[in-house]
Amino acid sequence: DFLCISLVNGFTQLRYNLGDKTVILQALQKVRANGNTWHLLKAGRAGSEGYLDLDGINVTQKASPGMNVLDTHTDFFVGGVSSLNLVNSMAIENEPIGFTGCIREIVINNRELKLTATDPKGGANVGDCDGTVCGYSVCKNSGRCQVENSGFSCSCPPEWTGTTCEQSVHCSQNMCRSQALCIPQPSSFSYTCACALGWSGKYCDNKIKFYIAKFVGNSYIKYTDSYYGKRNLQYSRISLNFTTNQTEGLIAWMGKSEDEDNDFLAIGIANGTLKVVVNLGERISVPLMHRKYLTCCDEKWHFVTVVQNQTCIKVYLDEELILFEDIDPQRKYTALNYGGICYFGGFEIGRKVNVVTTGLFQKEFIGKIKDVVLFQDSKKIQLMDAEGYNVYDGNSGN
């Protein structure tokens, strides 16, 4: 399998092979090779359907039956390769040669690569394209960079301040305490404080302790499983109690959630009913929906357990088996390689649930969670010992 973007006879070209045939897309217009014109290139695929967009002019190829997963285990190369024999003969039209020119702002699956001297795994014969201390991204948030004798300075838009325009003016004099995050509120010319776990109050200066976690919609907990290396990942299990009055929300996500290929097991509410989705590797299973009755948004406590026995998934709600399905009878992938990461209620601030889950779940969770147990552990996990923000004490009134 491969995915390759190249310049061929003056045209940008995308080629990829998912295991059955090579798909070739070529831009409609030539690249201006005068050495001082920047071009914006967007390329990728959704399943087996590919697209190539150069400066806003889009070319797509309709999907045909066949493979729909890119299965590669090599490094990601930009501008050239360490050895030309790594290049599949079908990946480029002519003999492969390295790229000559400038490349900036590479974004892979919504994550920008840092094109610095130290961040990549390796490389050779790469120089500074801009030629000054400014570069394209030194000044954040549309700030303008100016070269100075002592280095550079940033001219910031009215809403931003700081040496690189990295700070909102609304947060420049903030009173947030205890490692809280300042969240600017431009419409009210103010800010709010997102409290780290164990703190509450307007300025996050009230220390709290909880066993029941209360999520308010912009909350999340990220728990790292210290026993991950010893787990038998072919037999995974998670159980917890939850209560909510909402009809949408992500309750738990076992998985790294860094890109589309990460394994995961997800539990949430969709249209007022329990929804479970599992991805063991190659494909996302058809979401398992419990439609028998709407019990999930009645503000009562519900006990849910999801058991993965290789490709067989069992879901219990209030100790009743409500779902039982073999998501892949061929047994191609049988382990939940979730990376030892569990999210509860949502993801990091700024990462929207509907984006990270590609629409599987629509909103962050609003409600309470308690008694989380992983695998067959004898102890509940300590949610307070994890990482997270905007999670409050749900003990009162229970």
N, C-alpha and C positions, 0 to 999 in steps of 0.2 A: 504494500500500500504506500501511496505517497500523495503529497499535495505540493505543487510547485508553481510559483509566480515568476515569470521571466519576461525579458524584453527580446522580441523576435522580429527582426527586419523592421524595427521602428514601432512595432505594436506591442502592447502589453498582452500577456497570455496567461491564462490559468489552466493548469492541467492537474487532474487528480485521478487516482485509481483506488477504489475501495475493495478490490479483490477480484472483480470480474472483467471490467473494461475500462479503458482510459477515456475520460471526458475532457474535451478541449473547448475552451471558450476564449475568444479573442476580441479585444476592444474594437469599436467601430472606427475610431480616429487614431492617427499617429501621435506619438509623443513628440513634443517640441524639444529637440535635442540641442538647444542653444546654450545650455550650461547655466542659465539663470532663471528658468521657469520652474516653479514648484507645481507638481501634479498631486492630486489627491486620489489615491487608489483604494477601493474597497473590494475585497474578494472573499469568498467563502462558500459554504454549502450548508443546506439544511437537509439532513438525510442524504439522499443521492442527488438532490437538485442543487446545481451550482449557480453562482452569480459573479459577475465581474463589472465593476463600476469605475470608470475613469472620468474624473472631473464632472460627475453628475450624470453621465450617459451610461445607462445600465444595459448589460447583456445577461440574459439568464438562459438556462437550459432546463427544460421540463424533466422531471424525474421519470425514469422508466423502471420497471420491476428489476430487482437485483439487490446487491449489497447496499447498506446505508450507513455503515460505521467505518470511520477511518481508524485503522488499527496499526499504529506506528509506535516504535519504541526507540527511536533514534533522537539525537539532539536536534534542536531547531537552528537552522543556519540562515544567516542574513548576509546577502552580498556575495557569497561564495561558499565553498565547502573546503574542508581540510584536505580532501582527496577527491579528485574528479571521478574516481571509480565508484564513489558512493552514489552518484547520480544515476537513477534508473534511465535506461535508454529511451523510454517513452515519456520521461518527465519534461523533455525540452526538444524543440524541433531540430535544432542544429547541434553541433558539438558544444558541450557546456564550457563556458568561460565565465570568469568572475565579473561582477558588476563594477562599472566605473561611473561615479557620480555621488550624489548625496542622498541619504535616507534619514528621515526623522519621524518621530511620533508614531512608532509601531505599536498598535493595539491588537492583542490576541485575546479573543473571547472576553472583551470588555476590560482587559487588564493591560496597562501600558508597560512596555519593556523599558528598562533604564539603559539607554545607550551611552554608558560611561566607560571609562577605562577599567573600572574595577568590578562592575556588576555582572557582565556576561561570564559564562563559564570559560571561554577562551576566545582567541581570534588572532589575526595577524594583518599587518599592513593597512591599518585603519587610522585615519587622521581626523582632526577637527575640521569639520566642513565650514563652520561659521567663521573661524579664524580670529574671533574675539572672545573676551571673557563673557559675553552676553549669551550666545546660544539662543535657542528658540523658547526655552522654558524656564529660564532663570527667574524671571518675574512672573508670578502667578496671577491668576484672575484678571487677565487682559492688561496687566501692567506693561509699560514701555521701558525697555532697558536702554541705558545710555552708558557708553564707555567713558570711564574716568581715569585719571592718572593713577589713582590708587586701586583701580579695579572697575567696578560698575555701580550704578545706582538705578533704582526703579522709580518711575513716575506712576503712581497708583491712581486708579479710578476712585471717585468719591467714597464708595462703600468699603474700600479696603485700605489697610495701612501695614506698617512693618517694613523691614529692609527688602523683602521680596514680595510685598503685597499679599502676604500669606494670612493676615489676620483681619477679621471683620472689624470695622470701626465700632460696631455695637459691642464687641467683646474686648476692646482695648483696655477698658477700665473695669473689667468684670470682677465680681466678688465671689465667684465659685470656689469652693474649698474642697479638700480631701480628694484630689485627683479627679474632680468632676470635669466634664466637658462643657464648654460654653457654646450654646447653640444660638446663633444670631436670629433675631426676629425683625427683619427690615421694615415690615409693615407697621410695626409699633415703635420703631426706633429703639428697640430694647433687646433683651436676650433672656434665655432661660438656661438653667444649669441641669445637665444630665448627670445624675448622681451615680457614682460607682457603687458596686454591691456593698451593703453594710452601712449606707448613709442615706439620709433623706432630708427634707426641708428645702426651702427656697434656694438656699446657698449651699446645700449639702453639708451642713454642719451638725446634724443630729445623727448620732450613732445608733444603729438599729441592729437587731438580730432576728432572724426569721427561720421557720421550718416550713412554712407555707409561702410560696413565692407568688406575689401579686403582680401581674403584667398589665400595663395600661395602654398598650398599643404602639409605643415607641421604645419598648423594652426588649431586652434579650439576655440570655445567659449562655455562655460558651464554656462547656465543661470538657476537660481533657481526661480521658480514661487512662489512669496510670497502669492498669493491668492489660492494656491493649496487646502488648507483645506476647502475652501468655494465653490469649483467648483462642478458642477454636471457632474460627469465623464462619464455619459451615453450619453452626448451630447458635444463632444469635437470638437474643431475647431482650425486650424492654417492656417494663410495666410502670404505670403511673396513675395517679388520680388527678382529675381535672374538673373544673366547673367554669361555666361561661354563660352569658346571655346573648352571645353573638352567633350569627349564622355562618361566619367565615373566620378562619384564623389558622395559622400554623402552630401546632402544639409542640412537636418535637421533630428534629431532623438529625439522624445519625449519619454523619458524613462530613467531609472537608468543605464541600460546596465551593470549590475553587474554580472548577470548569465542568463542562457538560459530561465528561467521561468519568467523573468521580462516582464510586459506588455510594448508595445511600438507602436508608429506610426512613420514611417520613410518615408522620401521623398528624392529621389536622381535621378541621371542620370545613365542609364545602356544602353550600345550600342547606345548612342546618343538619347535615348528616355526617357521620364519621367517614373519613377518607384515608386510606393507607396506600402508599406507593413505594415500590421497592425496585431498585436498579442494582443488579449484581454484576454488571459489566457491559455487555454488548448493547443492551437495549433497556428501555424503561418498560416495565410491565404495564398492562392495562390497569389503570388505577382501580383499586378494590373499594367499592362503595357499599355502605350499609344502608339500604333503603327501607328496611322493615318498618321503622317508626322513627320519628324525629325526637330524639331524647337528649341531644347534645347541647342544646342552648336553652335549657330550662332552669339554669342556676342551681341545679342539684349536683352533688358530687357523683362522678362516674369513674369507674375503674376500667382501664383499658390495658390489654396485654397483647403484644405482637410477638409471635414466635416464628423464626425462620429456620427450617430444617432443610438445608441445602436449597432446593428450588420450591419447596412446599411452604406456603405461608398460612399461618393460622392467626385469626384475630378474635380476641375475646372482649366483650363489652359487658361489664357488670357480671363477670364470671360465666357468661353465656357465649358459646362458640357461635359467632355470627358470620364469619367468613373462613373459607378453607379452599385454597387454590394452589395448583402446581403451575407456577408462572413460566416454566421452561421444561417440558417433559424430556427434551434432548439432553438436559444436564450439562450444557456447555460451560456455564459459570455457576458455581455452587457456593461461593464464599462472599460474605459481606465485608469487603475491605474498606471499612469506613474511616480508617486513619486515626482512630481513637478520639475523634471529635464529635461532640453532641451539642447541638443548639436547642434551646428551649425558648419559645415565644417569638422568635424572629432571628435576624442576623445583625451584624455590626451596624451601628448608626450610619445612615447613608446608603445602605444596601437594602433595597426594597424586596419584600418577599416575592411579589409577583414576577420580578425580574430574575432573581436568583433561582427560583424554582421553575422558570420558564412557563409560568401560568398554571402550574399544578395547584398552587394555593395563592389566594388573592391578597390576603392581609396578614399583618402581624396579629398575634393572639392578644385578646383582652379577656382576662379571667385569672384563675388561680391554678397552680400546679403543686402537688406534694407527693411524697412517697415514691420517688423515682428509683427503680432498681434495674440494674443492667445484668444481663445473663442470669446466672443462678446465684449471684452474690448474696451473702447473708445480711449485708448492711445496705441501707438506702444511701444514695450518693448525697453528699453535703453541698447543696446548691449554693450556699453562702461562700464556699471556698473556691468558687469558680470565678470566671471573668464575666463582667456584664454591666449594664447600666439601666437606670430607671426601673429597677425592680424593688418592690416594696413589701412590707410585712403584711401577709395575708392572714395572720393568726387570729386577729380580732373578729368576733362575730361568727366563728365557726363552731 
